[in-house]
Amino acid sequence: MRYLMLIYHNEAANMQMNEQEQGAVMAAHNAFGTEMQQRGAMLGGDALYPTTSATTVRLREGKILTTDGPFAETKEQLGGYYMLNCKDLDEAIKLAAKIPEARHGSIEIRPIVEFQ
């Protein structure tokens, strides 16, 4: 089954990291990606630009409304995702715990609907 691992972190704290700390996070993501590829679980994944680059779209009474930024103010922001193929939720949880941001942020696991 496919699972989307939504990676949430504190953007402000990440912006305060020095080059060495940022490099360590990137190295951890590279190691995770390599492990997922070796397992045959990696289906995709990307980092996202900060929420300052986001645009939220709503359609109200036939009019398109746009606002800068994310839909809701939160302490953690969506920073990226992995799409993994896992045998079940238990395996998805074990793999999500290996994502570097699980240590300081959170990983939301969402099963992907398989339409026939």
ROZAMAR-833052 format. One record per atom (N, C-alpha, C, O): chain; x, y, z; residue in one letter. Coordinates in nm, 4 decimals. Layout:
+---+----------+----------+----------+---+
: c :       px :       py :       pz : r :
+---+----------+----------+----------+---+
: A :        X :        Y :        Z : A :
...
+---+----------+----------+----------+---+
This chain:
+---+----------+----------+----------+---+
: c :       px :       py :       pz : r :
+---+----------+----------+----------+---+
: A :   0.0849 :  -0.1173 :   0.0000 : M :
: A :   0.0000 :   0.0000 :   0.0000 : M :
: A :   0.0895 :   0.1237 :   0.0000 : M :
: A :   0.1965 :   0.1238 :   0.0608 : M :
: A :   0.0450 :   0.2282 :  -0.0683 : R :
: A :   0.1209 :   0.3528 :  -0.0717 : R :
: A :   0.0810 :   0.4410 :   0.0469 : R :
: A :  -0.0365 :   0.4537 :   0.0811 : R :
: A :   0.1824 :   0.5008 :   0.1076 : Y :
: A :   0.1619 :   0.5937 :   0.2186 : Y :
: A :   0.2367 :   0.7222 :   0.1898 : Y :
: A :   0.3495 :   0.7203 :   0.1407 : Y :
: A :   0.1720 :   0.8354 :   0.2212 : L :
: A :   0.2371 :   0.9645 :   0.2101 : L :
: A :   0.2838 :   1.0036 :   0.3493 : L :
: A :   0.2047 :   1.0079 :   0.4435 : L :
: A :   0.4125 :   1.0321 :   0.3614 : M :
: A :   0.4719 :   1.0752 :   0.4875 : M :
: A :   0.4889 :   1.2266 :   0.4786 : M :
: A :   0.5782 :   1.2752 :   0.4091 : M :
: A :   0.4044 :   1.3006 :   0.5481 : L :
: A :   0.4088 :   1.4470 :   0.5460 : L :
: A :   0.5007 :   1.4937 :   0.6585 : L :
: A :   0.4776 :   1.4637 :   0.7757 : L :
: A :   0.6040 :   1.5667 :   0.6217 : I :
: A :   0.7084 :   1.6060 :   0.7160 : I :
: A :   0.6803 :   1.7477 :   0.7656 : I :
: A :   0.6803 :   1.8430 :   0.6878 : I :
: A :   0.6565 :   1.7600 :   0.8963 : Y :
: A :   0.6309 :   1.8896 :   0.9579 : Y :
: A :   0.7486 :   1.9274 :   1.0468 : Y :
: A :   0.8007 :   1.8451 :   1.1221 : Y :
: A :   0.7888 :   2.0522 :   1.0366 : H :
: A :   0.8991 :   2.1017 :   1.1184 : H :
: A :   0.8775 :   2.2500 :   1.1473 : H :
: A :   0.7881 :   2.3131 :   1.0911 : H :
: A :   0.9593 :   2.3032 :   1.2342 : N :
: A :   0.9517 :   2.4442 :   1.2697 : N :
: A :   1.0443 :   2.5208 :   1.1761 : N :
: A :   1.1664 :   2.5141 :   1.1901 : N :
: A :   0.9866 :   2.5934 :   1.0806 : E :
: A :   1.0663 :   2.6667 :   0.9823 : E :
: A :   1.1602 :   2.7674 :   1.0482 : E :
: A :   1.2757 :   2.7805 :   1.0078 : E :
: A :   1.1110 :   2.8382 :   1.1490 : A :
: A :   1.1925 :   2.9400 :   1.2151 : A :
: A :   1.3165 :   2.8769 :   1.2784 : A :
: A :   1.4264 :   2.9316 :   1.2685 : A :
: A :   1.2989 :   2.7622 :   1.3430 : A :
: A :   1.4133 :   2.6937 :   1.4040 : A :
: A :   1.5098 :   2.6441 :   1.2970 : A :
: A :   1.6314 :   2.6508 :   1.3150 : A :
: A :   1.4570 :   2.5949 :   1.1868 : N :
: A :   1.5438 :   2.5475 :   1.0786 : N :
: A :   1.6260 :   2.6608 :   1.0196 : N :
: A :   1.7414 :   2.6404 :   0.9817 : N :
: A :   1.5678 :   2.7803 :   1.0114 : M :
: A :   1.6392 :   2.8953 :   0.9561 : M :
: A :   1.7550 :   2.9379 :   1.0475 : M :
: A :   1.8481 :   3.0051 :   1.0032 : M :
: A :   1.7483 :   2.8990 :   1.1731 : Q :
: A :   1.8534 :   2.9343 :   1.2690 : Q :
: A :   1.9692 :   2.8341 :   1.2693 : Q :
: A :   2.0721 :   2.8588 :   1.3321 : Q :
: A :   1.9529 :   2.7210 :   1.1993 : M :
: A :   2.0591 :   2.6202 :   1.1969 : M :
: A :   2.1794 :   2.6713 :   1.1192 : M :
: A :   2.1651 :   2.7395 :   1.0177 : M :
: A :   2.2979 :   2.6373 :   1.1680 : N :
: A :   2.4183 :   2.6748 :   1.0953 : N :
: A :   2.4417 :   2.5759 :   0.9812 : N :
: A :   2.3699 :   2.4768 :   0.9675 : N :
: A :   2.5420 :   2.6041 :   0.9005 : E :
: A :   2.5691 :   2.5225 :   0.7815 : E :
: A :   2.5985 :   2.3767 :   0.8176 : E :
: A :   2.5561 :   2.2857 :   0.7463 : E :
: A :   2.6693 :   2.3545 :   0.9255 : Q :
: A :   2.7020 :   2.2176 :   0.9685 : Q :
: A :   2.5749 :   2.1421 :   1.0090 : Q :
: A :   2.5580 :   2.0254 :   0.9736 : Q :
: A :   2.4865 :   2.2082 :   1.0824 : E :
: A :   2.3615 :   2.1448 :   1.1246 : E :
: A :   2.2731 :   2.1137 :   1.0038 : E :
: A :   2.2133 :   2.0064 :   0.9960 : E :
: A :   2.2652 :   2.2082 :   0.9098 : Q :
: A :   2.1871 :   2.1855 :   0.7883 : Q :
: A :   2.2444 :   2.0688 :   0.7087 : Q :
: A :   2.1699 :   1.9873 :   0.6543 : Q :
: A :   2.3773 :   2.0613 :   0.7024 : G :
: A :   2.4427 :   1.9517 :   0.6320 : G :
: A :   2.4121 :   1.8175 :   0.6957 : G :
: A :   2.3938 :   1.7179 :   0.6258 : G :
: A :   2.4066 :   1.8146 :   0.8281 : A :
: A :   2.3749 :   1.6900 :   0.8984 : A :
: A :   2.2328 :   1.6438 :   0.8672 : A :
: A :   2.2086 :   1.5245 :   0.8492 : A :
: A :   2.1389 :   1.7385 :   0.8609 : V :
: A :   2.0001 :   1.7041 :   0.8278 : V :
: A :   1.9930 :   1.6492 :   0.6853 : V :
: A :   1.9265 :   1.5487 :   0.6600 : V :
: A :   2.0614 :   1.7155 :   0.5932 : M :
: A :   2.0609 :   1.6688 :   0.4530 : M :
: A :   2.1242 :   1.5307 :   0.4414 : M :
: A :   2.0746 :   1.4461 :   0.3671 : M :
: A :   2.2322 :   1.5071 :   0.5133 : A :
: A :   2.2970 :   1.3756 :   0.5113 : A :
: A :   2.2023 :   1.2685 :   0.5657 : A :
: A :   2.1979 :   1.1570 :   0.5138 : A :
: A :   2.1268 :   1.3027 :   0.6700 : A :
: A :   2.0307 :   1.2071 :   0.7263 : A :
: A :   1.9193 :   1.1775 :   0.6254 : A :
: A :   1.8758 :   1.0629 :   0.6134 : A :
: A :   1.8734 :   1.2787 :   0.5536 : H :
: A :   1.7710 :   1.2558 :   0.4507 : H :
: A :   1.8278 :   1.1714 :   0.3366 : H :
: A :   1.7598 :   1.0823 :   0.2857 : H :
: A :   1.9490 :   1.1982 :   0.2971 : N :
: A :   2.0113 :   1.1176 :   0.1908 : N :
: A :   2.0236 :   0.9724 :   0.2326 : N :
: A :   1.9985 :   0.8822 :   0.1526 : N :
: A :   2.0623 :   0.9487 :   0.3582 : A :
: A :   2.0736 :   0.8115 :   0.4090 : A :
: A :   1.9365 :   0.7442 :   0.4117 : A :
: A :   1.9235 :   0.6279 :   0.3736 : A :
: A :   1.8340 :   0.8175 :   0.4569 : F :
: A :   1.6986 :   0.7628 :   0.4587 : F :
: A :   1.6545 :   0.7275 :   0.3172 : F :
: A :   1.6032 :   0.6181 :   0.2937 : F :
: A :   1.6742 :   0.8194 :   0.2230 : G :
: A :   1.6352 :   0.7949 :   0.0832 : G :
: A :   1.7058 :   0.6737 :   0.0251 : G :
: A :   1.6446 :   0.5931 :  -0.0450 : G :
: A :   1.8337 :   0.6609 :   0.0540 : T :
: A :   1.9090 :   0.5450 :   0.0048 : T :
: A :   1.8534 :   0.4156 :   0.0626 : T :
: A :   1.8360 :   0.3171 :  -0.0093 : T :
: A :   1.8254 :   0.4161 :   0.1929 : E :
: A :   1.7691 :   0.2961 :   0.2563 : E :
: A :   1.6333 :   0.2609 :   0.1964 : E :
: A :   1.6052 :   0.1436 :   0.1718 : E :
: A :   1.5488 :   0.3614 :   0.1728 : M :
: A :   1.4164 :   0.3337 :   0.1167 : M :
: A :   1.4282 :   0.2811 :  -0.0263 : M :
: A :   1.3515 :   0.1934 :  -0.0663 : M :
: A :   1.5229 :   0.3334 :  -0.1030 : Q :
: A :   1.5447 :   0.2830 :  -0.2390 : Q :
: A :   1.5928 :   0.1386 :  -0.2348 : Q :
: A :   1.5476 :   0.0561 :  -0.3141 : Q :
: A :   1.6834 :   0.1075 :  -0.1436 : Q :
: A :   1.7341 :  -0.0297 :  -0.1322 : Q :
: A :   1.6238 :  -0.1265 :  -0.0911 : Q :
: A :   1.6243 :  -0.2421 :  -0.1335 : Q :
: A :   1.5296 :  -0.0810 :  -0.0093 : R :
: A :   1.4161 :  -0.1644 :   0.0324 : R :
: A :   1.3131 :  -0.1790 :  -0.0789 : R :
: A :   1.2274 :  -0.2673 :  -0.0736 : R :
: A :   1.3216 :  -0.0921 :  -0.1798 : G :
: A :   1.2205 :  -0.0907 :  -0.2844 : G :
: A :   1.0941 :  -0.0189 :  -0.2411 : G :
: A :   0.9886 :  -0.0358 :  -0.3023 : G :
: A :   1.1041 :   0.0614 :  -0.1356 : A :
: A :   0.9864 :   0.1300 :  -0.0811 : A :
: A :   0.9695 :   0.2713 :  -0.1363 : A :
: A :   0.8594 :   0.3261 :  -0.1332 : A :
: A :   1.0776 :   0.3305 :  -0.1869 : M :
: A :   1.0727 :   0.4707 :  -0.2289 : M :
: A :   0.9929 :   0.4870 :  -0.3581 : M :
: A :   1.0266 :   0.4292 :  -0.4614 : M :
: A :   0.8866 :   0.5668 :  -0.3500 : L :
: A :   0.8059 :   0.5984 :  -0.4668 : L :
: A :   0.8215 :   0.7444 :  -0.5063 : L :
: A :   0.7867 :   0.7824 :  -0.6181 : L :
: A :   0.8731 :   0.8258 :  -0.4164 : G :
: A :   0.8944 :   0.9665 :  -0.4465 : G :
: A :   0.9123 :   1.0459 :  -0.3196 : G :
: A :   0.8944 :   0.9948 :  -0.2090 : G :
: A :   0.9475 :   1.1707 :  -0.3370 : G :
: A :   0.9635 :   1.2602 :  -0.2235 : G :
: A :   1.0298 :   1.3880 :  -0.2671 : G :
: A :   1.1093 :   1.3893 :  -0.3611 : G :
: A :   0.9972 :   1.4948 :  -0.1991 : D :
: A :   1.0544 :   1.6249 :  -0.2299 : D :
: A :   1.0487 :   1.7146 :  -0.1068 : D :
: A :   0.9655 :   1.6968 :  -0.0178 : D :
: A :   1.1392 :   1.8107 :  -0.1048 : A :
: A :   1.1338 :   1.9190 :  -0.0066 : A :
: A :   1.0484 :   2.0297 :  -0.0658 : A :
: A :   1.0364 :   2.0423 :  -0.1877 : A :
: A :   0.9899 :   2.1088 :   0.0208 : L :
: A :   0.9076 :   2.2212 :  -0.0228 : L :
: A :   0.9741 :   2.3528 :   0.0160 : L :
: A :   1.0463 :   2.3600 :   0.1155 : L :
: A :   0.9492 :   2.4567 :  -0.0631 : Y :
: A :   0.9937 :   2.5899 :  -0.0250 : Y :
: A :   0.9196 :   2.6305 :   0.1020 : Y :
: A :   0.8148 :   2.5737 :   0.1326 : Y :
: A :   0.9722 :   2.7279 :   0.1764 : P :
: A :   0.9058 :   2.7723 :   0.3005 : P :
: A :   0.7646 :   2.8228 :   0.2754 : P :
: A :   0.7273 :   2.8533 :   0.1621 : P :
: A :   0.6875 :   2.8311 :   0.3815 : T :
: A :   0.5480 :   2.8741 :   0.3717 : T :
: A :   0.5357 :   3.0163 :   0.3204 : T :
: A :   0.4291 :   3.0549 :   0.2723 : T :
: A :   0.6422 :   3.0956 :   0.3294 : T :
: A :   0.6372 :   3.2318 :   0.2761 : T :
: A :   0.6170 :   3.2320 :   0.1250 : T :
: A :   0.5774 :   3.3337 :   0.0681 : T :
: A :   0.6438 :   3.1189 :   0.0593 : S :
: A :   0.6241 :   3.1093 :  -0.0859 : S :
: A :   0.4881 :   3.0505 :  -0.1222 : S :
: A :   0.4543 :   3.0408 :  -0.2402 : S :
: A :   0.4105 :   3.0115 :  -0.0221 : A :
: A :   0.2825 :   2.9438 :  -0.0463 : A :
: A :   0.1730 :   3.0424 :  -0.0857 : A :
: A :   0.1751 :   3.1593 :  -0.0472 : A :
: A :   0.0787 :   2.9926 :  -0.1623 : T :
: A :  -0.0434 :   3.0651 :  -0.1962 : T :
: A :  -0.1598 :   2.9719 :  -0.1695 : T :
: A :  -0.1589 :   2.8569 :  -0.2133 : T :
: A :  -0.2600 :   3.0206 :  -0.0981 : T :
: A :  -0.3797 :   2.9419 :  -0.0698 : T :
: A :  -0.4915 :   2.9906 :  -0.1615 : T :
: A :  -0.5129 :   3.1109 :  -0.1763 : T :
: A :  -0.5623 :   2.8964 :  -0.2226 : V :
: A :  -0.6696 :   2.9281 :  -0.3175 : V :
: A :  -0.8025 :   2.8797 :  -0.2613 : V :
: A :  -0.8132 :   2.7683 :  -0.2102 : V :
: A :  -0.9023 :   2.9646 :  -0.2715 : R :
: A :  -1.0395 :   2.9290 :  -0.2333 : R :
: A :  -1.1327 :   2.9772 :  -0.3450 : R :
: A :  -1.1048 :   3.0770 :  -0.4115 : R :
: A :  -1.2413 :   2.9067 :  -0.3644 : L :
: A :  -1.3450 :   2.9501 :  -0.4587 : L :
: A :  -1.4693 :   2.9805 :  -0.3763 : L :
: A :  -1.5253 :   2.8916 :  -0.3123 : L :
: A :  -1.5115 :   3.1044 :  -0.3781 : R :
: A :  -1.6284 :   3.1467 :  -0.3012 : R :
: A :  -1.7220 :   3.2233 :  -0.3940 : R :
: A :  -1.6832 :   3.3227 :  -0.4554 : R :
: A :  -1.8456 :   3.1752 :  -0.4031 : E :
: A :  -1.9487 :   3.2403 :  -0.4850 : E :
: A :  -1.8978 :   3.2663 :  -0.6262 : E :
: A :  -1.9219 :   3.3724 :  -0.6838 : E :
: A :  -1.8270 :   3.1677 :  -0.6808 : G :
: A :  -1.7777 :   3.1769 :  -0.8173 : G :
: A :  -1.6531 :   3.2618 :  -0.8355 : G :
: A :  -1.6050 :   3.2778 :  -0.9477 : G :
: A :  -1.6001 :   3.3164 :  -0.7269 : K :
: A :  -1.4809 :   3.4010 :  -0.7357 : K :
: A :  -1.3604 :   3.3285 :  -0.6768 : K :
: A :  -1.3689 :   3.2644 :  -0.5721 : K :
: A :  -1.2481 :   3.3405 :  -0.7471 : I :
: A :  -1.1232 :   3.2829 :  -0.6978 : I :
: A :  -1.0596 :   3.3816 :  -0.6010 : I :
: A :  -1.0335 :   3.4968 :  -0.6357 : I :
: A :  -1.0355 :   3.3348 :  -0.4801 : L :
: A :  -0.9699 :   3.4167 :  -0.3784 : L :
: A :  -0.8342 :   3.3550 :  -0.3480 : L :
: A :  -0.8239 :   3.2339 :  -0.3281 : L :
: A :  -0.7307 :   3.4371 :  -0.3443 : T :
: A :  -0.5984 :   3.3873 :  -0.3096 : T :
: A :  -0.5449 :   3.4656 :  -0.1914 : T :
: A :  -0.5703 :   3.5853 :  -0.1778 : T :
: A :  -0.4706 :   3.3969 :  -0.1061 : T :
: A :  -0.4011 :   3.4616 :   0.0052 : T :
: A :  -0.2594 :   3.4076 :   0.0091 : T :
: A :  -0.2341 :   3.2928 :  -0.0276 : T :
: A :  -0.1683 :   3.4907 :   0.0536 : D :
: A :  -0.0313 :   3.4462 :   0.0690 : D :
: A :  -0.0206 :   3.3563 :   0.1910 : D :
: A :  -0.0869 :   3.3785 :   0.2923 : D :
: A :   0.0624 :   3.2559 :   0.1798 : G :
: A :   0.0904 :   3.1702 :   0.2938 : G :
: A :  -0.0014 :   3.0505 :   0.3037 : G :
: A :  -0.0894 :   3.0291 :   0.2204 : G :
: A :   0.0221 :   2.9731 :   0.4085 : P :
: A :  -0.0561 :   2.8502 :   0.4287 : P :
: A :  -0.1960 :   2.8814 :   0.4801 : P :
: A :  -0.2271 :   2.9945 :   0.5175 : P :
: A :  -0.2783 :   2.7790 :   0.4807 : F :
: A :  -0.4183 :   2.7922 :   0.5215 : F :
: A :  -0.4313 :   2.8310 :   0.6682 : F :
: A :  -0.5143 :   2.9152 :   0.7025 : F :
: A :  -0.3495 :   2.7702 :   0.7566 : A :
: A :  -0.3653 :   2.7922 :   0.9004 : A :
: A :  -0.2296 :   2.8204 :   0.9646 : A :
: A :  -0.1264 :   2.7704 :   0.9198 : A :
: A :  -0.2320 :   2.9003 :   1.0688 : E :
: A :  -0.1106 :   2.9253 :   1.1462 : E :
: A :  -0.0868 :   2.8063 :   1.2385 : E :
: A :  -0.1766 :   2.7642 :   1.3115 : E :
: A :   0.0340 :   2.7528 :   1.2346 : T :
: A :   0.0692 :   2.6402 :   1.3193 : T :
: A :   0.2117 :   2.6579 :   1.3681 : T :
: A :   0.2863 :   2.7401 :   1.3149 : T :
: A :   0.2496 :   2.5815 :   1.4689 : K :
: A :   0.3874 :   2.5858 :   1.5188 : K :
: A :   0.4808 :   2.5097 :   1.4252 : K :
: A :   0.5998 :   2.5402 :   1.4168 : K :
: A :   0.4269 :   2.4115 :   1.3556 : E :
: A :   0.5064 :   2.3337 :   1.2612 : E :
: A :   0.4478 :   2.3514 :   1.1218 : E :
: A :   0.3262 :   2.3612 :   1.1047 : E :
: A :   0.5357 :   2.3553 :   1.0228 : Q :
: A :   0.4926 :   2.3751 :   0.8854 : Q :
: A :   0.5291 :   2.2536 :   0.8018 : Q :
: A :   0.6262 :   2.1836 :   0.8305 : Q :
: A :   0.4501 :   2.2296 :   0.6981 : L :
: A :   0.4780 :   2.1212 :   0.6055 : L :
: A :   0.6029 :   2.1566 :   0.5270 : L :
: A :   0.6065 :   2.2584 :   0.4579 : L :
: A :   0.7058 :   2.0727 :   0.5373 : G :
: A :   0.8336 :   2.1025 :   0.4739 : G :
: A :   0.8702 :   2.0092 :   0.3612 : G :
: A :   0.9635 :   2.0363 :   0.2856 : G :
: A :   0.7979 :   1.8996 :   0.3488 : G :
: A :   0.8280 :   1.8040 :   0.2433 : G :
: A :   0.7502 :   1.6760 :   0.2644 : G :
: A :   0.6649 :   1.6667 :   0.3526 : G :
: A :   0.7812 :   1.5777 :   0.1819 : Y :
: A :   0.7096 :   1.4509 :   0.1917 : Y :
: A :   0.7928 :   1.3385 :   0.1308 : Y :
: A :   0.8835 :   1.3616 :   0.0508 : Y :
: A :   0.7596 :   1.2185 :   0.1704 : Y :
: A :   0.8043 :   1.0968 :   0.1031 : Y :
: A :   0.6800 :   1.0165 :   0.0704 : Y :
: A :   0.5847 :   1.0150 :   0.1483 : Y :
: A :   0.6798 :   0.9504 :  -0.0427 : M :
: A :   0.5756 :   0.8542 :  -0.0740 : M :
: A :   0.6432 :   0.7179 :  -0.0724 : M :
: A :   0.7366 :   0.6926 :  -0.1485 : M :
: A :   0.5947 :   0.6304 :   0.0156 : L :
: A :   0.6561 :   0.5002 :   0.0338 : L :
: A :   0.5561 :   0.3891 :   0.0116 : L :
: A :   0.4367 :   0.4042 :   0.0374 : L :
: A :   0.6065 :   0.2784 :  -0.0364 : N :
: A :   0.5263 :   0.1574 :  -0.0504 : N :
: A :   0.5548 :   0.0707 :   0.0718 : N :
: A :   0.6675 :   0.0251 :   0.0912 : N :
: A :   0.4527 :   0.0480 :   0.1540 : C :
: A :   0.4679 :  -0.0286 :   0.2778 : C :
: A :   0.3658 :  -0.1411 :   0.2798 : C :
: A :   0.2583 :  -0.1291 :   0.2210 : C :
: A :   0.3991 :  -0.2499 :   0.3471 : K :
: A :   0.3052 :  -0.3624 :   0.3513 : K :
: A :   0.1822 :  -0.3309 :   0.4352 : K :
: A :   0.0736 :  -0.3821 :   0.4083 : K :
: A :   0.1995 :  -0.2446 :   0.5393 : D :
: A :   0.0865 :  -0.2087 :   0.6248 : D :
: A :   0.1231 :  -0.0856 :   0.7074 : D :
: A :   0.2336 :  -0.0327 :   0.6960 : D :
: A :   0.0294 :  -0.0408 :   0.7906 : L :
: A :   0.0513 :   0.0782 :   0.8715 : L :
: A :   0.1659 :   0.0579 :   0.9695 : L :
: A :   0.2422 :   0.1512 :   0.9949 : L :
: A :   0.1795 :  -0.0615 :   1.0248 : D :
: A :   0.2886 :  -0.0865 :   1.1196 : D :
: A :   0.4243 :  -0.0600 :   1.0550 : D :
: A :   0.5112 :   0.0025 :   1.1158 : D :
: A :   0.4427 :  -0.1077 :   0.9312 : E :
: A :   0.5685 :  -0.0821 :   0.8622 : E :
: A :   0.5824 :   0.0669 :   0.8312 : E :
: A :   0.6921 :   0.1217 :   0.8417 : E :
: A :   0.4733 :   0.1331 :   0.7933 : A :
: A :   0.4768 :   0.2760 :   0.7639 : A :
: A :   0.5209 :   0.3549 :   0.8873 : A :
: A :   0.5982 :   0.4500 :   0.8756 : A :
: A :   0.4729 :   0.3165 :   1.0040 : I :
: A :   0.5112 :   0.3839 :   1.1284 : I :
: A :   0.6602 :   0.3653 :   1.1556 : I :
: A :   0.7292 :   0.4607 :   1.1914 : I :
: A :   0.7096 :   0.2435 :   1.1388 : K :
: A :   0.8523 :   0.2163 :   1.1624 : K :
: A :   0.9397 :   0.2982 :   1.0682 : K :
: A :   1.0429 :   0.3513 :   1.1093 : K :
: A :   0.8987 :   0.3087 :   0.9419 : L :
: A :   0.9774 :   0.3851 :   0.8454 : L :
: A :   0.9664 :   0.5354 :   0.8714 : L :
: A :   1.0653 :   0.6074 :   0.8579 : L :
: A :   0.8489 :   0.5831 :   0.9080 : A :
: A :   0.8308 :   0.7258 :   0.9375 : A :
: A :   0.9190 :   0.7683 :   1.0544 : A :
: A :   0.9682 :   0.8811 :   1.0569 : A :
: A :   0.9391 :   0.6803 :   1.1499 : A :
: A :   1.0229 :   0.7117 :   1.2654 : A :
: A :   1.1685 :   0.7331 :   1.2261 : A :
: A :   1.2453 :   0.7910 :   1.3030 : A :
: A :   1.2073 :   0.6876 :   1.1083 : K :
: A :   1.3444 :   0.7046 :   1.0601 : K :
: A :   1.3657 :   0.8378 :   0.9883 : K :
: A :   1.4799 :   0.8755 :   0.9620 : K :
: A :   1.2597 :   0.9085 :   0.9567 : I :
: A :   1.2720 :   1.0382 :   0.8897 : I :
: A :   1.3302 :   1.1367 :   0.9910 : I :
: A :   1.2804 :   1.1460 :   1.1032 : I :
: A :   1.4349 :   1.2102 :   0.9530 : P :
: A :   1.5039 :   1.2965 :   1.0499 : P :
: A :   1.4134 :   1.3895 :   1.1308 : P :
: A :   1.4359 :   1.4065 :   1.2506 : P :
: A :   1.3132 :   1.4491 :   1.0699 : E :
: A :   1.2269 :   1.5430 :   1.1422 : E :
: A :   1.1410 :   1.4766 :   1.2493 : E :
: A :   1.0819 :   1.5464 :   1.3316 : E :
: A :   1.1327 :   1.3458 :   1.2504 : A :
: A :   1.0562 :   1.2779 :   1.3551 : A :
: A :   1.1161 :   1.3070 :   1.4930 : A :
: A :   1.0464 :   1.2989 :   1.5941 : A :
: A :   1.2453 :   1.3407 :   1.4968 : R :
: A :   1.3131 :   1.3686 :   1.6247 : R :
: A :   1.2710 :   1.5021 :   1.6851 : R :
: A :   1.2667 :   1.5155 :   1.8074 : R :
: A :   1.2396 :   1.6016 :   1.6010 : H :
: A :   1.2109 :   1.7354 :   1.6528 : H :
: A :   1.0790 :   1.7924 :   1.6019 : H :
: A :   1.0262 :   1.8873 :   1.6598 : H :
: A :   1.0262 :   1.7362 :   1.4956 : G :
: A :   0.8994 :   1.7806 :   1.4390 : G :
: A :   0.7991 :   1.6670 :   1.4479 : G :
: A :   0.7850 :   1.6030 :   1.5521 : G :
: A :   0.7300 :   1.6428 :   1.3384 : S :
: A :   0.6355 :   1.5309 :   1.3354 : S :
: A :   0.6183 :   1.4826 :   1.1924 : S :
: A :   0.6417 :   1.5561 :   1.0966 : S :
: A :   0.5771 :   1.3584 :   1.1806 : I :
: A :   0.5503 :   1.2969 :   1.0513 : I :
: A :   0.4046 :   1.2513 :   1.0522 : I :
: A :   0.3649 :   1.1693 :   1.1349 : I :
: A :   0.3269 :   1.3042 :   0.9613 : E :
: A :   0.1876 :   1.2606 :   0.9463 : E :
: A :   0.1846 :   1.1536 :   0.8382 : E :
: A :   0.2327 :   1.1753 :   0.7270 : E :
: A :   0.1288 :   1.0397 :   0.8706 : I :
: A :   0.1186 :   0.9290 :   0.7761 : I :
: A :  -0.0231 :   0.9258 :   0.7203 : I :
: A :  -0.1200 :   0.9204 :   0.7960 : I :
: A :  -0.0349 :   0.9292 :   0.5880 : R :
: A :  -0.1661 :   0.9240 :   0.5252 : R :
: A :  -0.1651 :   0.8136 :   0.4213 : R :
: A :  -0.0867 :   0.8192 :   0.3266 : R :
: A :  -0.2514 :   0.7121 :   0.4370 : P :
: A :  -0.2621 :   0.6110 :   0.3311 : P :
: A :  -0.3231 :   0.6736 :   0.2064 : P :
: A :  -0.4101 :   0.7603 :   0.2149 : P :
: A :  -0.2766 :   0.6291 :   0.0927 : I :
: A :  -0.3262 :   0.6802 :  -0.0350 : I :
: A :  -0.4351 :   0.5869 :  -0.0867 : I :
: A :  -0.4160 :   0.4654 :  -0.0926 : I :
: A :  -0.5472 :   0.6431 :  -0.1234 : V :
: A :  -0.6601 :   0.5659 :  -0.1746 : V :
: A :  -0.6196 :   0.5040 :  -0.3088 : V :
: A :  -0.5693 :   0.5728 :  -0.3977 : V :
: A :  -0.6417 :   0.3777 :  -0.3213 : E :
: A :  -0.6121 :   0.3063 :  -0.4458 : E :
: A :  -0.7440 :   0.2888 :  -0.5219 : E :
: A :  -0.8206 :   0.1964 :  -0.4945 : E :
: A :  -0.7689 :   0.3778 :  -0.6168 : F :
: A :  -0.8908 :   0.3677 :  -0.6967 : F :
: A :  -0.8742 :   0.2559 :  -0.7991 : F :
: A :  -0.7658 :   0.2359 :  -0.8539 : F :
: A :  -0.9822 :   0.1839 :  -0.8238 : Q :
: A :  -0.9776 :   0.0734 :  -0.9198 : Q :
: A :  -1.0246 :   0.1187 :  -1.0556 : Q :
: A :  -1.0278 :   0.0392 :  -1.1495 : Q :
+---+----------+----------+----------+---+
